[in-house]
Amino acid sequence: MNEPQSDVLIVEDEPVVQMAAERVLNRAGITTDTATDVDGAIAIMQAENFKLVLCDLKLPGASGFELIDPALALPAAPEFVMITGYATLENALESFQLGAFDFIPKPFDPRELLGVVRRAIRFHLARADTGPLSPEFLAKEASRHDTDAGVRRFRLGRHSWARIDQDGTATLGAAESFAGTLREIETVEFPGDNE
């Protein structure tokens, strides 16, 4: 595989969204390449390393989810950020469970896009020596269960987690990659049983 020529691969079939993302990132000094479908993205990723893949969920002929496994299986696996106009909780959770770094609803604010991309690139550079995150590792992490009776754990991608003990005590955590995205937390609401 060749040395990276671009920082970010944008996989988006809507020209307006693709050009907007390119403009925001290029103005910030982040180099980009583009593809409009999963097959084209795979071909580009096999020829070039990227720090990040910014991918639309709905693409011609395939879902952007179908690109996550091939991307994470690469020797120099890029971070993966999903963007979509179909921003549902289910789509966000599936993105994280499949190994995406983050999930951005469309239309996105340029500052939000730039913030997520910068964090993902910093995260990628920080883990550059740790090797790729295999689909097997991600599946194992997604299906981890506590052996402690009455303890429930929840994980949101690689960014944050919650542990709820049998007595109702909750411990929350956020990874350093989440820094700068949270402001002061005023309240926390937990879902009820089976939610």
C-alpha positions as CSV (number, residue, x, y, z in Angstrom):
1,M,0.0,0.0,0.0
2,N,1.2,3.5,-0.8
3,E,1.9,6.2,1.7
4,P,-1.1,8.4,2.4
5,Q,-1.7,11.1,-0.1
6,S,-4.9,12.3,1.6
7,D,-6.0,12.4,5.2
8,V,-9.7,11.7,4.6
9,L,-11.6,9.6,2.1
10,I,-15.1,11.1,1.7
11,V,-17.6,8.5,0.5
12,E,-20.7,10.4,-0.5
13,D,-23.0,10.2,-3.5
14,E,-24.6,13.6,-3.1
15,P,-22.3,16.1,-4.9
16,V,-23.5,19.1,-2.8
17,V,-22.7,17.3,0.5
18,Q,-19.4,15.9,-0.9
19,M,-18.2,19.3,-2.0
20,A,-19.3,21.0,1.3
21,A,-17.3,18.4,3.3
22,E,-14.3,18.8,1.0
23,R,-14.4,22.6,1.3
24,V,-14.6,22.6,5.1
25,L,-11.8,20.1,5.5
26,N,-9.5,21.5,2.8
27,R,-9.8,25.0,4.2
28,A,-8.6,23.6,7.5
29,G,-5.6,22.0,5.8
30,I,-7.0,18.5,5.8
31,T,-6.5,16.7,2.5
32,T,-9.3,14.7,0.9
33,D,-10.1,12.2,-1.7
34,T,-13.6,11.1,-2.8
35,A,-15.7,8.1,-3.8
36,T,-19.4,7.8,-4.5
37,D,-20.0,4.2,-3.7
38,V,-18.8,1.2,-1.7
39,D,-16.9,-0.5,-4.5
40,G,-15.1,2.7,-5.5
41,A,-14.2,3.4,-1.9
42,I,-12.8,-0.1,-1.5
43,A,-10.7,0.3,-4.6
44,I,-9.3,3.6,-3.4
45,M,-8.6,2.2,0.1
46,Q,-6.7,-0.7,-1.4
47,A,-4.4,1.7,-3.2
48,E,-3.9,4.4,-0.5
49,N,-3.9,4.7,3.3
50,F,-6.2,7.1,5.0
51,K,-6.4,8.4,8.5
52,L,-10.2,8.6,8.3
53,V,-13.1,7.5,6.1
54,L,-16.1,9.8,6.2
55,C,-19.0,7.8,4.8
56,D,-22.6,8.3,4.0
57,L,-25.0,5.6,5.3
58,K,-27.2,5.5,2.2
59,L,-25.1,4.9,-1.0
60,P,-26.0,3.6,-4.4
61,G,-26.4,-0.2,-4.3
62,A,-25.2,-0.7,-0.8
63,S,-25.2,0.7,2.8
64,G,-22.2,2.6,4.1
65,F,-22.2,0.0,6.9
66,E,-20.9,-2.5,4.3
67,L,-17.7,-0.5,4.1
68,I,-16.8,-0.5,7.8
69,D,-15.5,-4.1,8.0
70,P,-13.3,-3.9,4.8
71,A,-11.9,-0.5,6.1
72,L,-11.1,-1.8,9.6
73,A,-9.5,-5.0,8.1
74,L,-6.8,-3.0,6.3
75,P,-3.3,-3.1,7.6
76,A,-3.4,0.6,8.4
77,A,-7.1,0.7,9.3
78,P,-8.5,4.2,9.2
79,E,-11.0,5.6,11.7
80,F,-14.5,5.6,10.4
81,V,-17.2,8.3,10.7
82,M,-20.8,7.8,9.4
83,I,-22.8,10.7,8.1
84,T,-26.5,10.4,7.3
85,G,-29.8,12.1,6.8
86,Y,-31.3,9.1,8.5
87,A,-30.1,9.9,11.9
88,T,-31.8,7.4,14.2
89,L,-30.7,6.0,17.5
90,E,-30.6,2.5,15.8
91,N,-28.3,3.7,13.0
92,A,-26.0,5.5,15.5
93,L,-25.8,2.4,17.7
94,E,-25.1,0.1,14.8
95,S,-22.4,2.4,13.6
96,F,-20.6,2.2,17.0
97,Q,-21.2,-1.5,17.3
98,L,-19.5,-2.1,13.9
99,G,-16.5,0.0,15.0
100,A,-17.2,3.5,13.8
101,F,-15.4,6.3,15.6
102,D,-18.4,8.7,15.4
103,F,-21.8,9.4,13.8
104,I,-22.8,12.8,12.4
105,P,-26.4,13.6,11.2
106,K,-27.0,15.6,8.0
107,P,-27.2,18.4,7.5
108,F,-24.0,18.9,9.6
109,D,-22.6,22.1,10.9
110,P,-19.1,22.8,9.5
111,R,-17.7,23.3,13.0
112,E,-19.2,20.0,14.1
113,L,-17.8,18.2,11.1
114,L,-14.3,19.7,11.6
115,G,-14.3,18.9,15.3
116,V,-15.2,15.2,14.7
117,V,-12.7,14.8,11.9
118,R,-9.9,16.4,13.9
119,R,-10.6,14.2,17.0
120,A,-10.7,11.1,14.8
121,I,-7.4,12.0,13.1
122,R,-5.8,12.6,16.5
123,F,-7.2,9.3,17.8
124,H,-5.9,7.5,14.6
125,L,-2.4,9.0,15.1
126,A,-2.4,8.1,18.8
127,R,-3.2,4.4,18.1
128,A,-1.0,4.1,15.0
129,D,1.3,1.7,16.7
130,T,-1.4,-0.6,18.1
131,G,-2.4,-2.2,14.9
132,P,-5.9,-2.6,13.3
133,L,-9.1,-3.2,15.2
134,S,-10.2,-6.6,13.9
135,P,-13.9,-7.4,13.4
136,E,-13.4,-10.2,15.8
137,F,-12.1,-7.8,18.5
138,L,-15.0,-5.4,17.9
139,A,-17.6,-8.3,18.0
140,K,-16.1,-9.5,21.3
141,E,-16.2,-6.0,22.8
142,A,-19.8,-5.5,21.7
143,S,-21.0,-8.7,23.2
144,R,-19.1,-8.5,26.6
145,H,-21.1,-9.3,29.6
146,D,-20.2,-8.8,33.2
147,T,-19.9,-11.9,35.4
148,D,-20.8,-9.8,38.4
149,A,-24.4,-10.5,39.3
150,G,-26.6,-7.4,38.9
151,V,-24.0,-5.3,37.2
152,R,-24.8,-3.9,33.8
153,R,-22.3,-2.3,31.5
154,F,-23.0,-0.2,28.4
155,R,-20.5,1.0,25.9
156,L,-20.9,3.7,23.2
157,G,-18.2,2.9,20.6
158,R,-14.8,3.6,22.0
159,H,-15.8,6.8,23.5
160,S,-17.8,6.3,26.6
161,W,-19.2,3.8,29.0
162,A,-21.6,3.3,31.9
163,R,-21.6,0.8,34.7
164,I,-24.8,0.4,36.7
165,D,-24.5,-1.7,39.9
166,Q,-27.3,-3.7,41.4
167,D,-27.9,-1.0,44.0
168,G,-28.5,1.5,41.3
169,T,-25.2,3.3,41.6
170,A,-23.9,4.4,38.2
171,T,-20.3,5.1,37.1
172,L,-19.8,7.0,33.9
173,G,-16.6,7.3,31.9
174,A,-15.5,9.0,28.7
175,A,-12.3,8.4,26.8
176,E,-9.8,11.1,26.0
177,S,-11.0,11.0,22.4
178,F,-14.3,12.5,23.6
179,A,-12.5,15.5,25.1
180,G,-13.9,18.8,23.9
181,T,-17.2,17.4,22.9
182,L,-18.9,17.7,26.2
183,R,-19.7,20.8,28.1
184,E,-20.9,20.8,31.7
185,I,-23.2,17.9,32.4
186,E,-26.4,19.1,34.1
187,T,-28.4,15.9,34.3
188,V,-28.1,12.3,33.2
189,E,-31.2,10.2,32.4
190,F,-30.9,6.4,32.2
191,P,-33.2,4.3,30.1
192,G,-35.6,2.1,31.9
193,D,-35.5,-1.7,31.8
194,N,-35.8,-3.1,28.3
195,E,-35.4,0.3,26.7
